[in-house]
């Protein structure tokens, strides 16, 4: 009996993770999730050393146009400020 591998896009989702170092102590982790309907959700976390500084979440439609986003700033592990923005229809 031959076992077939599981296909990558499970349940209509494809996930990619990217880690970038922008300065000696700054790290940005970006997770991109492609949905079955063509939309993209992007989650970016910025760390200074091992301390979380900010998280950016935004959504793009199937055409790659920005739809909405949320930016949260952290200090001492708690949310200090939240900025929301949304595309007007």
C-alpha positions as CSV (number, residue, x, y, z in Angstrom):
1,X,0.0,0.0,0.0
2,X,1.4,3.4,-1.0
3,X,0.7,6.4,1.2
4,X,0.1,9.7,-0.6
5,X,1.4,12.9,1.0
6,X,-1.0,15.6,2.2
7,X,-1.4,18.4,-0.3
8,X,0.0,21.8,0.9
9,X,-3.2,24.0,0.6
10,X,-5.3,22.3,3.4
11,X,-8.8,23.7,3.9
12,X,-8.1,26.4,1.3
13,X,-5.3,28.1,3.3
14,X,-1.6,28.5,2.3
15,X,0.7,29.9,5.0
16,X,4.2,31.4,4.6
17,X,6.5,32.7,7.3
18,X,9.4,35.1,6.7
19,X,12.0,36.3,9.3
20,X,14.0,39.5,8.6
21,X,16.6,41.2,10.6
22,X,16.5,45.0,10.0
23,X,19.1,46.1,12.6
24,X,21.4,44.3,14.9
25,X,18.6,43.9,17.5
26,X,15.5,44.3,15.5
27,X,13.6,41.2,14.1
28,X,10.5,41.2,11.9
29,X,8.4,38.0,11.6
30,X,5.9,38.1,8.8
31,X,3.2,35.4,8.4
32,X,1.2,35.5,5.1
33,X,-2.0,33.5,4.8
34,X,-3.6,33.1,1.4
35,X,-7.3,32.3,1.6
36,X,-9.2,30.2,-0.9
37,X,-11.3,33.2,-2.1
38,X,-8.0,34.9,-3.2
39,X,-7.7,37.3,-0.2
40,X,-4.5,37.6,1.8
41,X,-4.1,38.2,5.5
42,X,-0.7,39.4,6.7
43,X,0.5,39.4,10.3
44,X,3.8,41.2,11.0
45,X,5.4,41.3,14.5
46,X,8.4,43.5,15.3
47,X,10.8,42.6,18.1
48,X,13.6,44.6,19.6
49,X,15.9,42.0,21.2
50,X,13.3,39.5,22.6
51,X,10.8,42.3,23.4
52,X,7.6,42.6,21.3
53,X,7.3,46.2,20.1
54,X,4.4,46.1,17.6
55,X,2.0,43.9,15.6
56,X,0.6,44.8,12.2
57,X,-2.4,42.9,10.8
58,X,-3.8,43.8,7.4
59,X,-6.1,42.3,4.7
60,X,-5.8,42.5,1.0
61,X,-8.5,41.6,-1.5
62,X,-8.1,39.2,-4.5
63,X,-6.8,42.0,-6.6
64,X,-4.0,42.8,-4.1
65,X,-5.6,46.1,-2.9
66,X,-5.5,47.0,0.7
67,X,-8.9,46.6,2.6
68,X,-8.2,47.2,6.3
69,X,-5.4,47.0,8.9
70,X,-4.8,47.2,12.6
71,X,-1.5,48.3,14.3
72,X,-0.8,47.6,17.9
73,X,2.1,49.0,19.9
74,X,3.3,47.1,23.0
75,X,5.3,48.2,26.1
76,X,6.0,45.8,28.9
77,X,3.9,43.1,27.3
78,X,0.7,45.3,27.3
79,X,-1.0,47.1,24.5
80,X,-0.2,50.8,24.7
81,X,-1.9,52.1,21.5
82,X,-4.1,50.6,18.8
83,X,-4.6,52.2,15.3
84,X,-7.4,50.9,13.1
85,X,-8.0,51.9,9.5
86,X,-10.5,50.6,6.9
87,X,-11.1,51.3,3.2
88,X,-14.1,53.4,2.5
89,X,-16.6,51.9,0.1
